[in-house]
């Protein structure tokens, strides 16, 4: 089990964490609805009903949070995808006084536009298509040197990862540019490791973390040297070692300056979303679940209770501004969704280990998941079949810490005599039927 020798969460603790996250996610859509402006089909930066205009970066963060968590169909925005897209692509690409067409705003606009298109049934107009092409061209220019900076500030791993992930999602990064990004990210990762070990006041754990994501997702795994693999693992360890007792991290260095507001900084939960979404880091993150749980549990201490019954969180980056922001709230819910998925993966490892079954993590879905065992795996209270109830009870019993493997095998035998079939097509250790999960990995 990857990382299990370090993780200290047992099955009961993992399940409690999962239920905690699921409970938070039940308020995802209603909480963001508090910030939604129906008149302009977007989200306010804060709850500013006297300023009827969309915040582009905030709206993008909210849109992506809802879509990735499967909540887009659960709010007043579900019928207005085309209107939101039109605002994104027709208005000037400018945020909080930053210059027009800056890579920060353009990247958020294009990322949200790409996500929204799946909910638009009719073809978009030629004008909107031209704007999409223009946005992609602007981002390619911004990343051409291998890193991105803004307003004369040093190159930022946050901005570089933002632009890179948007272009990568569109398969719009050529091999030359990809090589430049990887080269810069490795150099900056080494630099930040040295600064952190030297306790330099210029060290930045967020710069380190975004470089970790870049080298993991952009580089070719087949070209990574053994030394680089060791450096990557060391960087991950150091990042989580720097976590504070409240589940946060020391403030990042300024990214750029918002005229009239102040400097922009990185936000923990926005970063954690990107770390948890990195497919290359998934198995390596399992051992850090106790650290990630700390970040999750602290949310109870910092939540704001909204008038509509929802929850919200402030980034705390600009203390002079009162109240929680929409984008920080969306980031927290997105983090909860991604962490719940990682927790579920660790639970699967624990279950399979207890049953003495070889576990192969699921691959990318190649068919419609709704076609698979809808009356068993997705059964609900009140409609659960006898077979479903029995099989769920079998899982509960066989995963109990008090059960020995011999007792589990005896349970399998009793199940087969009673139901005239083996549970989950299981056989004794080493039997081919113990690889029952393989036919369903494509679902």
Number of C-alpha atoms within 10 A of each C-alpha: 14 14 14 16 8 12 16 13 18 13 18 12 14 21 17 11 22 22 13 16 23 15 12 19 22 13 16 27 23 19 23 25 20 20 23 25 20 14 10 15 22 28 31 26 21 21 16 12 11 6 11 14 16 21 21 27 25 24 26 28 24 29 26 23 26 22 16 13 17 12 17 21 13 13 15 15 19 13 14 17 21 19 16 24 23 17 16 27 22 11 9 14 22 18 18 14 11 17 14 12 17 18 26 23 22 27 26 22 24 26 21 23 22 15 16 20 15 9 15 14 9 8 8 13 9 9 11 15 13 12 15 19 11 16 20 20 13 16 24 20 11 20 23 15 12 20 24 25 20 18 12 8 12 13 17 23 27 25 21 24 25 22 25 27 21 22 21 15 11 13 9 16 19 11 11 10 18 19 16 17 26 21 18 19 29 20 11 19 25 16 14 23 20 13 16 18 10 11 10 11 9 12 20 20 25 24 22 26 23 24 29 26 25 28 23 21 19 22 19 12 12 6 8 12 10 9 8 14 13 10 17 20 13 12 21 17 12 17 19 17 11 14 17 13 11 13 18 19 19 13 14 17 18 15 21 18 18 14 10 8 12 13 14 15 19 17 19 21 22 20 18 22 20 19 22 21 18 16 13 16 16 14 15 13 20 20 19 18 22 17 18 21 21 16 22 22 15 14 17 11 8 12 15 16 12 13 9 10 10 19 23 25 22 22 21 15 14 13 9 9 12 10 15 20 21 28 29 24 28 28 25 26 31 29 29 28 25 21 23 21 16 20 21 16 17 27 20 16 20 19 19 16 14 17 19 16 21 16 18 13 13 13 11 9 11 9 11 9 12 9 8 13 10 10 12 15 12 11 14 11 7 6 9 15 14 9 11 17 13 15 17 14 12 16 14 11 15 21 20 14 11 9 13 14 14 9 13 20 18 12 16 22 17 14 17 15 11 10 12 9 13 16 18 13 14 20 18 13 13 11 10 11 16 19 17 16 18 14 8 12 15 14 15
